[in-house]
Amino acid sequence: MARAILAAVVAFFLAAVLLASASVTAAVPSDIPAVFAFGDSTLDPGNNNGLATLVRADHAPYGCGFPGGTATGRFSDGKLITDYIVESLGIKDLLPAYRASGLTVAEASTGVSFASGGSGIDDLTAQTAMVFTFGSQISDFRDLLGKIGMPRAAEIAGRSLYVVSAGTNDVAMNYFILPVRADSFPTIDQYSDYLIGRLQGYLQSLYNLGARNFMVSGLPPVGCLPVTKSLNNLGSGGCVADQNAAAERYNAALQQMLAKLEAASPGAALEYVDVYTPLMDMVTQPRKYGFTEANQGCCGNGLLAMGELCTVELPHCQSPEEYIFFDSVHPTQAAYKALADHVVQRRHTP
């Protein structure tokens, strides 16, 4: 039953993003009462806004394509994938941050994001960025269930969708760019095994709190991120091959872990979400998706700009929809739509 529900959710989500990319608003009714997101900046709609960290997006030019042109804390020019998910399920228009000002328990009970930009599976990643750890995000979810109260909390927990995206900051930032973990883990594969083991524990914790339906994202091609290409002086000359290979091995190990955990968890469905393949295709064939720039972020135009370093004082493009990345790390809203479009096409190709 859980597997059938999750398959339907994925189909709803993909269809909704296709509709959104065509500027059509539609909601698909479902019996999913809420969506809860955990992880990093790809799912953070503003939880970092009140933190003393450089990893914040509550300022222009972030949000320039968001309704009202508002910088909400989302690390993009517009919506995140989780916003499309809740819209597609007919739950609400946007998935808010758990720490959003004025958020009520009633609003949170239909879904929130606990994700924190700069966070990771490794606590050291979050501590270095001075943001919320994955463990603290789960603690916040536990607190929310307490505020909702039983038996309603148990019903919501068991029927909701859990979206997880974490690991990119650990691998890209904490190992390759700032190799603070290289002494503890001499090889990236050893570090990957450590991360996947910790992630399994976090998923088990959510399962123990009642979660059953999971969508877990793998790593993107980290060697193709603008920040990686800039630091390696690649410009438009390709990607860092060994970093991409490490991401592929991580993703293979992640899929194995999810399959084993699902088999050992009665009633659970853990869906692996492949972001590597479609994003790699976008980077290597940008014009196929309507993009003209795949190497630089819109903000900074080639500079290492993200979070507090992405400001209106820096040069930024006039047409984010032509860029895959909005800053040196994060996709544009158009890229999120193209990503979903690509996945839909693959799912319907015999």
C-alpha positions in Angstrom: 0.0 0.0 0.0 2.8 2.5 0.9 4.6 1.8 -2.4 1.4 2.4 -4.4 0.7 5.7 -2.5 4.3 6.9 -3.1 4.2 6.0 -6.8 1.0 8.0 -7.1 2.6 11.0 -5.3 5.6 11.0 -7.6 3.3 10.9 -10.6 1.2 13.8 -9.2 4.3 15.8 -8.5 5.8 15.4 -12.0 2.5 16.2 -13.7 2.1 19.3 -11.6 5.5 20.7 -12.5 4.8 20.1 -16.1 1.7 22.1 -15.8 3.5 24.9 -13.9 6.1 25.1 -16.7 3.3 25.8 -19.1 2.0 28.5 -16.7 -1.1 26.5 -15.9 -2.2 26.2 -12.3 -3.9 22.9 -11.3 -4.2 20.9 -8.1 -4.4 17.1 -8.1 -6.6 15.9 -5.2 -5.0 13.2 -3.0 -5.3 11.7 0.4 -1.8 12.8 1.4 -2.5 15.3 4.3 1.0 16.9 4.5 4.5 17.1 3.1 7.5 17.4 5.4 10.9 18.2 4.0 14.4 17.7 5.6 17.8 18.5 4.4 19.7 21.4 2.8 19.2 24.6 0.8 17.5 22.8 -2.1 14.5 22.4 0.2 14.9 25.4 2.6 12.2 28.1 2.1 13.6 30.3 4.8 14.5 28.5 8.0 17.9 30.2 8.0 16.5 33.7 7.9 17.0 34.3 11.6 20.4 32.7 12.0 23.8 34.4 12.2 25.1 32.6 9.1 26.3 33.5 5.7 24.0 30.8 4.2 20.9 33.0 3.9 18.8 33.9 0.9 16.4 36.4 2.4 17.6 39.3 0.3 17.7 40.4 -3.3 18.3 39.2 -6.0 17.0 35.9 -4.6 13.3 35.7 -5.1 13.2 38.0 -8.2 11.0 35.5 -10.0 8.9 34.5 -6.9 5.3 35.8 -6.7 5.6 39.4 -5.7 9.4 39.4 -6.3 9.9 38.6 -2.6 13.1 37.1 -1.2 11.6 34.6 1.2 14.8 32.7 2.0 14.5 30.3 -0.9 17.9 29.8 -2.6 16.6 30.4 -6.1 14.9 33.1 -8.2 11.6 31.4 -7.6 9.9 28.3 -6.2 11.4 25.1 -5.0 10.4 21.6 -6.0 8.6 21.1 -2.7 6.4 24.1 -3.5 5.3 22.3 -6.6 4.7 19.1 -4.7 2.2 20.6 -2.2 0.5 22.4 -5.1 0.2 19.3 -7.1 -1.3 17.4 -4.2 -3.9 20.1 -3.7 -2.6 20.8 -0.1 -1.6 24.4 -0.5 0.3 26.8 -2.8 3.7 26.8 -1.1 5.6 24.7 1.5 6.5 27.1 4.3 9.5 27.1 6.5 8.9 25.6 10.0 10.5 28.7 11.5 8.5 31.2 9.5 7.2 34.1 11.5 3.6 33.6 12.5 3.3 30.0 11.3 0.4 28.3 13.2 0.3 24.7 14.3 -2.7 24.2 12.0 -0.7 25.5 9.0 2.3 23.4 9.9 0.1 20.3 10.2 -0.5 20.3 6.4 3.3 20.4 5.8 6.4 22.4 6.4 10.1 22.3 5.5 12.6 21.8 8.3 15.5 22.0 5.8 18.4 24.3 6.5 20.6 25.8 3.8 24.3 24.7 4.4 23.2 21.7 6.4 24.2 18.1 5.7 24.2 14.5 6.9 27.4 15.2 8.8 26.9 17.4 11.8 30.2 19.1 11.2 28.9 20.4 7.9 26.0 22.2 9.6 28.2 23.4 12.5 30.7 24.9 10.1 28.0 26.8 8.3 26.3 27.7 11.7 22.9 26.2 10.6 20.5 23.5 11.8 21.7 19.9 11.8 19.7 17.1 10.4 19.2 15.8 13.9 17.8 19.1 15.0 15.4 19.1 12.1 14.0 15.8 13.2 13.7 17.2 16.8 11.7 20.0 15.4 9.4 17.5 13.6 9.0 15.6 16.9 8.1 18.9 18.6 5.5 19.6 16.0 3.9 16.2 16.4 3.7 17.0 20.1 2.0 20.3 19.4 -0.6 18.6 17.1 -1.3 16.0 19.7 -2.5 12.4 19.5 -4.2 10.7 17.8 -4.2 13.3 15.1 -0.4 13.5 15.0 -0.1 9.7 14.4 -2.6 9.9 11.6 -0.8 12.8 9.9 2.6 11.2 10.4 1.6 7.9 8.8 0.0 9.2 5.7 2.3 12.2 4.9 5.1 12.4 2.3 8.7 12.9 3.5 11.1 14.6 1.1 14.8 14.3 1.9 17.7 16.0 0.1 21.0 16.1 1.8 24.6 15.1 1.2 25.7 17.6 -1.4 27.2 20.0 1.1 29.0 17.2 2.8 30.6 15.9 -0.3 31.1 19.1 -2.4 31.9 21.6 0.4 33.1 19.6 3.3 35.3 17.2 1.4 36.3 18.5 -2.0 36.3 22.3 -1.5 37.2 22.6 2.2 38.6 19.1 2.9 37.9 19.3 6.6 37.0 15.6 6.6 39.9 14.3 4.5 42.0 13.5 7.6 39.3 11.4 9.2 38.3 9.8 5.9 41.3 9.3 3.5 39.0 8.4 0.6 35.8 9.9 -0.5 34.2 6.5 -0.6 34.9 6.0 3.1 33.3 9.3 3.8 30.3 8.4 1.6 29.8 5.2 3.6 29.9 7.2 6.8 27.3 9.6 5.4 25.0 6.9 4.1 25.1 5.1 7.5 24.1 8.3 9.2 21.3 9.0 6.8 20.0 5.5 7.4 19.8 6.3 11.0 18.0 9.5 10.4 15.4 7.8 8.1 15.0 5.1 10.8 14.3 7.9 13.4 11.6 9.3 11.1 10.2 5.9 10.6 10.0 5.4 14.4 8.0 8.7 14.6 5.5 7.3 12.1 6.9 8.2 8.7 6.2 5.7 6.0 6.4 7.4 2.5 9.8 8.8 1.6 11.3 10.5 -1.5 15.1 10.6 -1.0 17.3 12.5 -3.5 20.7 11.4 -4.6 23.6 13.7 -5.3 23.8 15.9 -8.4 26.9 16.0 -10.6 28.9 18.0 -8.0 31.8 18.3 -10.4 29.6 20.5 -12.7 28.4 23.0 -10.1 29.6 26.6 -11.0 31.5 26.8 -7.8 33.4 23.6 -8.5 34.2 24.7 -12.1 35.4 28.1 -11.0 37.7 26.8 -8.3 39.2 24.3 -10.8 39.5 27.0 -13.5 37.4 25.0 -15.9 35.2 27.8 -17.2 33.2 26.2 -20.0 35.7 23.4 -20.4 33.7 20.6 -18.8 33.3 19.2 -15.3 35.5 17.7 -12.7 35.3 14.0 -13.6 36.6 12.4 -10.4 34.0 14.4 -8.3 31.2 13.3 -10.6 32.4 9.7 -10.4 32.4 9.9 -6.6 28.8 11.2 -6.7 27.7 8.3 -8.9 29.3 5.8 -6.5 27.5 7.5 -3.6 24.2 7.3 -5.4 24.6 3.6 -6.1 25.4 2.9 -2.5 22.4 5.1 -1.4 20.0 3.1 -3.6 21.3 -0.1 -2.0 20.8 1.3 1.5 17.2 2.5 0.7 16.3 -0.9 -0.7 17.6 -2.7 2.4 16.0 -0.3 4.8 12.6 -0.6 3.0 12.8 -4.4 3.2 13.4 -4.2 6.9 10.7 -1.6 7.6 7.1 -2.9 7.4 4.8 -0.6 5.6 7.5 1.8 4.4 8.2 3.0 0.8 11.6 4.7 0.2 11.7 6.1 -3.3 15.2 7.1 -4.7 15.0 10.3 -6.7 17.7 10.5 -9.4 18.7 14.1 -9.9 22.2 13.3 -11.3 21.1 12.0 -14.7 18.7 14.8 -15.7 20.9 17.6 -14.3 24.0 16.1 -16.1 22.0 16.1 -19.3 21.0 19.7 -18.8 24.6 20.8 -18.2 25.9 19.0 -21.3 23.0 19.9 -23.6 21.6 23.1 -22.2 19.9 24.3 -25.4 17.9 21.1 -25.5 16.1 22.6 -22.4 16.0 26.2 -23.6 19.0 27.4 -21.6 21.8 29.5 -22.9 24.2 29.4 -19.9 25.2 26.2 -18.1 28.6 27.2 -16.6 27.9 30.4 -14.5 25.3 31.3 -12.0 22.9 34.2 -12.8 24.1 36.0 -9.7 27.7 37.0 -9.9 28.1 36.0 -13.6 31.0 33.7 -12.9 31.9 34.9 -9.4 31.8 32.6 -6.4 28.4 33.9 -5.2 25.9 32.3 -2.9 24.0 33.1 0.2 25.2 36.4 1.7 27.8 36.7 -1.1 25.0 36.9 -3.7 23.9 40.5 -3.5 22.4 43.2 -5.7 25.8 44.9 -5.8 27.2 42.0 -7.9 26.4 41.7 -11.6 23.5 39.4 -12.3 21.7 38.3 -15.4 18.4 39.8 -16.6 16.9 36.5 -17.7 17.3 33.8 -15.0 15.1 31.5 -17.1 18.0 31.1 -19.5 20.4 29.9 -16.8 20.6 26.5 -15.2 22.0 27.9 -11.9 20.9 31.0 -10.1 24.0 31.4 -8.0 27.2 29.3 -7.9 25.4 26.3 -6.4 21.6 26.4 -6.7 19.4 25.8 -9.7 17.0 28.4 -11.1 13.2 27.9 -11.0 13.4 27.1 -14.7 16.0 24.4 -14.0 13.7 22.8 -11.4 10.9 22.7 -14.0 13.2 21.3 -16.7 14.4 18.7 -14.2 10.9 17.4 -13.6 10.1 17.6 -17.3 13.1 15.4 -18.1 12.1 12.8 -15.4 8.6 12.7 -16.8 9.9 12.0 -20.3 12.1 9.2 -19.0 9.3 7.6 -17.0 7.0 7.5 -20.1 9.7 6.3 -22.5 9.3 2.6 -23.3 
